[in-house]
Amino acid sequence: MGSQAAITLENVSVRQQGVRILESVTTQIPARQVTAIIGPNGGGKTTLLRAILRLIPFSGSISFTEPNARIGYVPQRLEFDRGAPITVRDFLVMPRQRVPLWFGVSRQRRERAVEFLRQVRAEHLLMRPLGKLSGGELQRVQLAQALQEEPSIVLLDEPVSGVDVAGEQLFCELLEQVSQVRRLTMIMVTHDLAVVSRYASHVICINRRVQREGHPREVVTADSLATIYGATGLDRADAATFAEGDRR
Ligand SMILES: Nc1ncnc2c1ncn2[C@@H]1O[C@H](COP(=O)(O)OP(=O)(O)OP(=O)(O)O)[C@@H](O)[C@H]1O
């Protein structure tokens, strides 16, 4: 890793109900770059994000170079009642609103919500019911919500899973733009190796422990992927295709 670290993890271990989910994870997340976390199902990727967010107990240490770094989080699945009468605007103003929504939403907050939606090219969704959005639309709205907290670090858990190819490309382009303009540190859990090769500049492969890490050119190779995912987990030909794909 050539650049300064934004987050340093030392010997991070997580146990849930007696099961070791992460074991002695020691790594650094480079500042102002996109880091992809990859690895097989159940390997502990989401758990690692939750430890960084301090949502679960862990042993070892996780330290931030910037002491009061704000963190934005786009979870894998947003838990909410799809039938609830909440619009996108309500969702975006809720975390900042200090009075109940039935008192109305100030013009300033509304304008701010529109501004962040515009940044993710979703201003047309402002008054749409949150529960009626498609997967790709919801991801963009969640990204707008994370960005409006003006974070310096953004964690994304499988942001493009279930999103069609065009939606995936749009989302990744937005991420790239936003991360460059705002000089954000991004950590993205993904199974999409094409996305990793194209957008990430650092990759950490987790399967309980750190299996590999480095530039996608070093980590996303046919041999290393076959080792990480096993012969059945990923076809070697697919791995080779990804490995030869578009890279920074
Ligand atoms: N609260 C919990 N109690 C017990 N086991 C848990 C808990 N949370 C997660 N696990 C287990 O920890 C392991 C890692 O889960 P995690 O969600 O971090 O994996 P992941 O790499 O993100 O997986 P995927 O790629 O399938 O999303 C899994 O075996 C999961 O069942």
The ligand as an SDF file (V2000), in Angstrom:
LIG
                    3D

 31 33  0  0  0  0  0  0  0  0999 V2000
  -24.8450  -12.6150   14.8000 N   0  0  0  0  0  0  0  0  0  0  0  0
  -24.2700  -13.7290   14.3670 C   0  0  0  0  0  0  0  0  0  0  0  0
  -24.2680  -14.8640   15.0820 N   0  0  0  0  0  0  0  0  0  0  0  0
  -23.6720  -15.9730   14.6340 C   0  0  0  0  0  0  0  0  0  0  0  0
  -23.0590  -16.0800   13.4380 N   0  0  0  0  0  0  0  0  0  0  0  0
  -23.0430  -14.9910   12.6790 C   0  0  0  0  0  0  0  0  0  0  0  0
  -23.6310  -13.7550   13.0750 C   0  0  0  0  0  0  0  0  0  0  0  0
  -23.4320  -12.8530   12.0980 N   0  0  0  0  0  0  0  0  0  0  0  0
  -22.7620  -13.4950   11.1170 C   0  0  0  0  0  0  0  0  0  0  0  0
  -22.5350  -14.7730   11.4580 N   0  0  0  0  0  0  0  0  0  0  0  0
  -21.8110  -15.7790   10.6660 C   0  0  0  0  0  0  0  0  0  0  0  0
  -20.5340  -15.2490   10.3910 O   0  0  0  0  0  0  0  0  0  0  0  0
  -20.0970  -15.6650    9.1070 C   0  0  0  0  0  0  0  0  0  0  0  0
  -19.6690  -14.4510    8.3100 C   0  0  0  0  0  0  0  0  0  0  0  0
  -20.8130  -13.6570    7.9930 O   0  0  0  0  0  0  0  0  0  0  0  0
  -20.7010  -12.3650    7.0980 P   0  0  0  0  0  0  0  0  0  0  0  0
  -22.0950  -11.8810    6.8580 O   0  0  0  0  0  0  0  0  0  0  0  0
  -19.7370  -11.4390    7.6980 O   0  0  0  0  0  0  0  0  0  0  0  0
  -20.0740  -12.9700    5.7630 O   0  0  0  0  0  0  0  0  0  0  0  0
  -19.9170  -12.3170    4.3230 P   0  0  0  0  0  0  0  0  0  0  0  0
  -18.5030  -12.5700    3.9070 O   0  0  0  0  0  0  0  0  0  0  0  0
  -20.3700  -10.9080    4.3280 O   0  0  0  0  0  0  0  0  0  0  0  0
  -20.9010  -13.2400    3.5000 O   0  0  0  0  0  0  0  0  0  0  0  0
  -21.7290  -13.0060    2.1240 P   0  0  0  0  0  0  0  0  0  0  0  0
  -20.7370  -12.9270    1.0180 O   0  0  0  0  0  0  0  0  0  0  0  0
  -22.5280  -14.2860    2.0470 O   0  0  0  0  0  0  0  0  0  0  0  0
  -22.5910  -11.7850    2.2900 O   0  0  0  0  0  0  0  0  0  0  0  0
  -21.2450  -16.4450    8.4820 C   0  0  0  0  0  0  0  0  0  0  0  0
  -20.9880  -17.8170    8.6400 O   0  0  0  0  0  0  0  0  0  0  0  0
  -22.4390  -16.0060    9.3060 C   0  0  0  0  0  0  0  0  0  0  0  0
  -23.3900  -17.0360    9.3810 O   0  0  0  0  0  0  0  0  0  0  0  0
  1  2  1  0
  2  3  1  0
  2  7  2  0
  3  4  2  0
  4  5  1  0
  5  6  2  0
  6  7  1  0
  6 10  1  0
  7  8  1  0
  8  9  2  0
  9 10  1  0
 10 11  1  0
 11 12  1  0
 11 30  1  0
 12 13  1  0
 13 14  1  0
 13 28  1  0
 14 15  1  0
 15 16  1  0
 16 17  2  0
 16 18  1  0
 16 19  1  0
 19 20  1  0
 20 21  2  0
 20 22  1  0
 20 23  1  0
 23 24  1  0
 24 25  2  0
 24 26  1  0
 24 27  1  0
 28 29  1  0
 28 30  1  0
 30 31  1  0
M  END
$$$$
